[in-house]
Amino acid sequence: MKKTALPVLGLDQFPADDRRAHFYYVERLEDHLVRYPIVSTPHAHNFYLLLYVTHGHGTHTIDLVTHDLRPGSLFFLTPGQAHSWALPAEARGYIFFFSAAFYLRQYPADRLAAYPFFDPARAPVLYLPPDETTIRALFASMLAEKEAPADNQYEVVGAYLYLVLELAARPYAAQAAPHPTALAAQQVRTFGQLLDAHFRAEKTVGFYAGRLALTANHLNALCRRVLNKTASALIHERVVAEAQRRLVHSAEPVAAVADALGFDDASYFTRYFKKYSGQTPEDFRQHPPAGG
């Protein structure tokens, strides 16, 4: 069975004019979602990402941890983090990608590394008041630079980015709640990356524990501590989520979906799916959840 790794997207997959290519990308969230439907499925990036939400409620799952997404949410992702989101059609906001090289053109590396929201052991989201205007205006200004570029565009957009990060760091320090230890969080994050790469072929806690040099009980305990779920529950959730995606967004027979997910027996896949979702694959395909 061929294993499909989690897609890792680069800035060059989000076309821009020659000046901005490989350095940064900015767009309205609603336009971005329409233009690049791949971002609605689990993936990672090789760049930094900022997501600012102005309208709509949903969820944003980052390295297996699901966060509320609501007006005033400002998310921060570093290269390599796996994420996916569930957004309503009315979601609005801004998306900004940038490479480390873009920030380092004007500002020091130790400052980029010092922002607390880019620390993988800390929460990657800041909840601002829904009517916040200062940071929102900076995102709007970055978008305006894209729509009316000038000779010093890099410098101006870089300055706006710097202000967004510096201003966000102030309330983040006051809001940040205690987070799991860095080692535990990193181990669970690595488990999530392994799971995304191997869940089609490997569905036992023992496999992932072995790759992490842990016992199965230890990995279950770590996941329960960090995510309040066992490793085995996370494996089942990942398999069922991919099955649901295929059932809704493709016309593949159930047997083909089972085969793609590493099940040799379609009837066993049906029992597995029903056990962890409460529906048979056929029932789910005919009556998917709203927005599915």
MIZA-422263 format. One record per residue (C-alpha): residue number from 1; x, y, z. Coordinates in steps of 0.5 Angstrom, whole numbers. Layout:
// MIZA-422263
+-----+-------+-------+-------+
| pos |     x |     y |     z |
+-----+-------+-------+-------+
| NUM |     X |     Y |     Z |
...
+-----+-------+-------+-------+
This chain:
// MIZA-422263
+-----+-------+-------+-------+
| pos |     x |     y |     z |
+-----+-------+-------+-------+
|   1 |     0 |     0 |     0 |
|   2 |     3 |     7 |    -2 |
|   3 |     4 |    12 |     4 |
|   4 |     1 |    19 |     3 |
|   5 |     5 |    24 |     7 |
|   6 |     2 |    30 |    10 |
|   7 |     3 |    36 |     4 |
|   8 |     8 |    41 |     6 |
|   9 |     6 |    47 |     2 |
|  10 |    11 |    53 |     0 |
|  11 |    10 |    60 |    -2 |
|  12 |    12 |    59 |    -9 |
|  13 |     5 |    55 |    -9 |
|  14 |     1 |    61 |    -8 |
|  15 |     3 |    65 |   -14 |
|  16 |     5 |    73 |   -13 |
|  17 |     8 |    78 |   -18 |
|  18 |    16 |    77 |   -18 |
|  19 |    17 |    82 |   -13 |
|  20 |    14 |    78 |    -7 |
|  21 |    15 |    71 |   -10 |
|  22 |    18 |    67 |    -4 |
|  23 |    18 |    72 |     1 |
|  24 |    11 |    74 |     3 |
|  25 |     3 |    73 |     1 |
|  26 |    -3 |    77 |     3 |
|  27 |   -10 |    76 |     2 |
|  28 |   -17 |    76 |     4 |
|  29 |   -19 |    70 |     8 |
|  30 |   -25 |    69 |     4 |
|  31 |   -22 |    70 |    -3 |
|  32 |   -16 |    65 |    -1 |
|  33 |   -21 |    60 |     1 |
|  34 |   -24 |    60 |    -6 |
|  35 |   -17 |    60 |   -10 |
|  36 |   -14 |    55 |    -6 |
|  37 |   -19 |    49 |    -4 |
|  38 |   -13 |    45 |    -2 |
|  39 |   -12 |    49 |     5 |
|  40 |   -19 |    46 |     7 |
|  41 |   -15 |    40 |     8 |
|  42 |   -10 |    38 |    13 |
|  43 |    -3 |    40 |    11 |
|  44 |     3 |    44 |    13 |
|  45 |     8 |    50 |    11 |
|  46 |    15 |    51 |    10 |
|  47 |    14 |    59 |    12 |
|  48 |    10 |    63 |    18 |
|  49 |     3 |    64 |    18 |
|  50 |    -2 |    69 |    21 |
|  51 |    -9 |    68 |    21 |
|  52 |   -14 |    74 |    23 |
|  53 |   -21 |    73 |    23 |
|  54 |   -26 |    78 |    23 |
|  55 |   -33 |    75 |    22 |
|  56 |   -35 |    67 |    23 |
|  57 |   -34 |    62 |    28 |
|  58 |   -31 |    55 |    27 |
|  59 |   -25 |    51 |    29 |
|  60 |   -18 |    51 |    28 |
|  61 |   -14 |    45 |    29 |
|  62 |    -6 |    45 |    30 |
|  63 |    -2 |    39 |    31 |
|  64 |    -8 |    36 |    34 |
|  65 |   -10 |    41 |    39 |
|  66 |   -17 |    44 |    37 |
|  67 |   -18 |    52 |    38 |
|  68 |   -24 |    56 |    38 |
|  69 |   -24 |    60 |    31 |
|  70 |   -28 |    67 |    32 |
|  71 |   -28 |    74 |    31 |
|  72 |   -22 |    77 |    34 |
|  73 |   -18 |    71 |    33 |
|  74 |   -10 |    72 |    31 |
|  75 |    -7 |    65 |    30 |
|  76 |     1 |    64 |    29 |
|  77 |     4 |    58 |    26 |
|  78 |    11 |    56 |    25 |
|  79 |    14 |    52 |    19 |
|  80 |    13 |    45 |    20 |
|  81 |     6 |    45 |    24 |
|  82 |     0 |    41 |    21 |
|  83 |    -6 |    44 |    21 |
|  84 |   -13 |    44 |    19 |
|  85 |   -20 |    48 |    20 |
|  86 |   -27 |    48 |    20 |
|  87 |   -30 |    55 |    17 |
|  88 |   -37 |    57 |    15 |
|  89 |   -38 |    60 |     9 |
|  90 |   -39 |    67 |    12 |
|  91 |   -32 |    67 |    15 |
|  92 |   -28 |    73 |    13 |
|  93 |   -21 |    76 |    15 |
|  94 |   -14 |    76 |    13 |
|  95 |    -8 |    71 |    11 |
|  96 |    -1 |    73 |    11 |
|  97 |     5 |    68 |    10 |
|  98 |    12 |    70 |    10 |
|  99 |    19 |    67 |    10 |
| 100 |    24 |    68 |    15 |
| 101 |    28 |    71 |    10 |
| 102 |    23 |    77 |     9 |
| 103 |    23 |    78 |    16 |
| 104 |    31 |    78 |    17 |
| 105 |    31 |    83 |    11 |
| 106 |    30 |    89 |    16 |
| 107 |    30 |    85 |    23 |
| 108 |    34 |    81 |    27 |
| 109 |    34 |    73 |    28 |
| 110 |    34 |    73 |    35 |
| 111 |    27 |    78 |    35 |
| 112 |    24 |    73 |    31 |
| 113 |    26 |    67 |    35 |
| 114 |    23 |    71 |    42 |
| 115 |    16 |    72 |    40 |
| 116 |    12 |    67 |    45 |
| 117 |     7 |    65 |    40 |
| 118 |    12 |    62 |    36 |
| 119 |    14 |    58 |    41 |
| 120 |    11 |    51 |    40 |
| 121 |    10 |    49 |    47 |
| 122 |     5 |    55 |    48 |
| 123 |    -2 |    56 |    45 |
| 124 |    -1 |    59 |    38 |
| 125 |    -7 |    64 |    38 |
| 126 |    -9 |    70 |    41 |
| 127 |   -16 |    72 |    42 |
| 128 |   -17 |    80 |    41 |
| 129 |   -24 |    83 |    42 |
| 130 |   -28 |    83 |    36 |
| 131 |   -28 |    90 |    35 |
| 132 |   -21 |    91 |    36 |
| 133 |   -18 |    96 |    30 |
| 134 |   -11 |    97 |    31 |
| 135 |    -8 |    90 |    28 |
| 136 |   -14 |    89 |    24 |
| 137 |   -12 |    96 |    20 |
| 138 |    -5 |    93 |    19 |
| 139 |    -7 |    87 |    16 |
| 140 |   -11 |    92 |    11 |
| 141 |    -5 |    96 |    10 |
| 142 |    -1 |    90 |     8 |
| 143 |    -7 |    88 |     3 |
| 144 |    -7 |    95 |     0 |
| 145 |     0 |    95 |    -1 |
| 146 |    -1 |    88 |    -5 |
| 147 |    -6 |    92 |    -9 |
| 148 |    -2 |    98 |   -11 |
| 149 |     5 |    96 |   -10 |
| 150 |    11 |   101 |   -10 |
| 151 |    18 |   101 |   -10 |
| 152 |    19 |   101 |    -3 |
| 153 |    14 |    95 |    -2 |
| 154 |    18 |    90 |     2 |
| 155 |    20 |    95 |     7 |
| 156 |    13 |    98 |     8 |
| 157 |    10 |    91 |     9 |
| 158 |    16 |    89 |    13 |
| 159 |    14 |    94 |    18 |
| 160 |     7 |    93 |    18 |
| 161 |     9 |    86 |    20 |
| 162 |    14 |    88 |    25 |
| 163 |     8 |    92 |    28 |
| 164 |     3 |    86 |    28 |
| 165 |     8 |    82 |    32 |
| 166 |    10 |    87 |    37 |
| 167 |     3 |    89 |    38 |
| 168 |     1 |    82 |    39 |
| 169 |     6 |    80 |    44 |
| 170 |     3 |    85 |    49 |
| 171 |    -4 |    82 |    50 |
| 172 |    -1 |    75 |    49 |
| 173 |     4 |    75 |    55 |
| 174 |    -2 |    77 |    59 |
| 175 |    -7 |    72 |    56 |
| 176 |    -3 |    66 |    55 |
| 177 |    -5 |    60 |    60 |
| 178 |     0 |    55 |    63 |
| 179 |     1 |    50 |    57 |
| 180 |     4 |    43 |    57 |
| 181 |    12 |    43 |    58 |
| 182 |    16 |    44 |    52 |
| 183 |    18 |    36 |    52 |
| 184 |    11 |    33 |    52 |
| 185 |     8 |    38 |    47 |
| 186 |    14 |    37 |    42 |
| 187 |    13 |    29 |    43 |
| 188 |     6 |    30 |    42 |
| 189 |     7 |    34 |    36 |
| 190 |    12 |    29 |    33 |
| 191 |     7 |    24 |    34 |
| 192 |     2 |    28 |    30 |
| 193 |     7 |    29 |    24 |
| 194 |     8 |    21 |    24 |
| 195 |     1 |    20 |    25 |
| 196 |    -1 |    24 |    19 |
| 197 |     5 |    21 |    15 |
| 198 |     3 |    13 |    17 |
| 199 |    -4 |    13 |    19 |
| 200 |    -7 |     9 |    13 |
| 201 |    -2 |     3 |    14 |
| 202 |    -1 |     4 |    21 |
| 203 |    -6 |     4 |    26 |
| 204 |    -3 |     2 |    33 |
| 205 |     0 |     6 |    39 |
| 206 |     6 |     1 |    39 |
| 207 |     8 |     3 |    32 |
| 208 |     8 |    11 |    34 |
| 209 |    11 |     9 |    41 |
| 210 |    17 |     5 |    38 |
| 211 |    18 |    11 |    33 |
| 212 |    19 |    16 |    39 |
| 213 |    23 |    11 |    43 |
| 214 |    17 |    11 |    48 |
| 215 |    12 |     5 |    51 |
| 216 |     5 |     5 |    49 |
| 217 |     3 |     7 |    56 |
| 218 |     7 |    13 |    56 |
| 219 |     5 |    15 |    49 |
| 220 |    -2 |    15 |    51 |
| 221 |    -1 |    18 |    58 |
| 222 |     3 |    24 |    54 |
| 223 |    -3 |    25 |    49 |
| 224 |    -8 |    25 |    55 |
| 225 |    -4 |    30 |    59 |
| 226 |    -3 |    35 |    53 |
| 227 |   -10 |    34 |    49 |
| 228 |   -14 |    30 |    54 |
| 229 |   -15 |    24 |    49 |
| 230 |   -11 |    18 |    49 |
| 231 |    -6 |    16 |    43 |
| 232 |   -11 |    11 |    41 |
| 233 |   -17 |    15 |    40 |
| 234 |   -13 |    20 |    36 |
| 235 |   -11 |    15 |    31 |
| 236 |   -18 |    13 |    30 |
| 237 |   -20 |    20 |    30 |
| 238 |   -15 |    21 |    24 |
| 239 |   -17 |    15 |    20 |
| 240 |   -25 |    16 |    21 |
| 241 |   -24 |    24 |    19 |
| 242 |   -20 |    22 |    12 |
| 243 |   -25 |    16 |    11 |
| 244 |   -31 |    22 |    12 |
| 245 |   -27 |    27 |     7 |
| 246 |   -27 |    21 |     2 |
| 247 |   -34 |    19 |     3 |
| 248 |   -36 |    26 |     2 |
| 249 |   -32 |    29 |    -3 |
| 250 |   -31 |    23 |    -8 |
| 251 |   -35 |    18 |   -11 |
| 252 |   -31 |    12 |    -9 |
| 253 |   -34 |     6 |    -7 |
| 254 |   -34 |     4 |     0 |
| 255 |   -29 |    -2 |    -2 |
| 256 |   -24 |     3 |    -5 |
| 257 |   -24 |     8 |     1 |
| 258 |   -23 |     2 |     5 |
| 259 |   -17 |     0 |     1 |
| 260 |   -14 |     7 |     1 |
| 261 |   -14 |     7 |     8 |
| 262 |   -11 |     0 |     9 |
| 263 |   -16 |    -4 |    10 |
| 264 |   -16 |   -11 |     7 |
| 265 |   -23 |   -13 |     9 |
| 266 |   -29 |    -8 |     7 |
| 267 |   -34 |   -11 |    12 |
| 268 |   -29 |   -10 |    17 |
| 269 |   -28 |    -2 |    15 |
| 270 |   -35 |    -1 |    15 |
| 271 |   -35 |    -4 |    23 |
| 272 |   -29 |     0 |    24 |
| 273 |   -33 |     6 |    21 |
| 274 |   -39 |     5 |    25 |
| 275 |   -36 |     4 |    32 |
| 276 |   -32 |    11 |    32 |
| 277 |   -37 |    15 |    28 |
| 278 |   -44 |    12 |    30 |
| 279 |   -46 |    11 |    22 |
| 280 |   -44 |     6 |    17 |
| 281 |   -40 |     9 |    11 |
| 282 |   -46 |     9 |     7 |
| 283 |   -51 |    13 |    12 |
| 284 |   -45 |    18 |    13 |
| 285 |   -45 |    19 |     5 |
| 286 |   -52 |    20 |     4 |
| 287 |   -53 |    24 |    11 |
| 288 |   -47 |    28 |    12 |
| 289 |   -46 |    33 |    17 |
| 290 |   -48 |    40 |    15 |
| 291 |   -43 |    44 |    11 |
| 292 |   -39 |    37 |    10 |
+-----+-------+-------+-------+
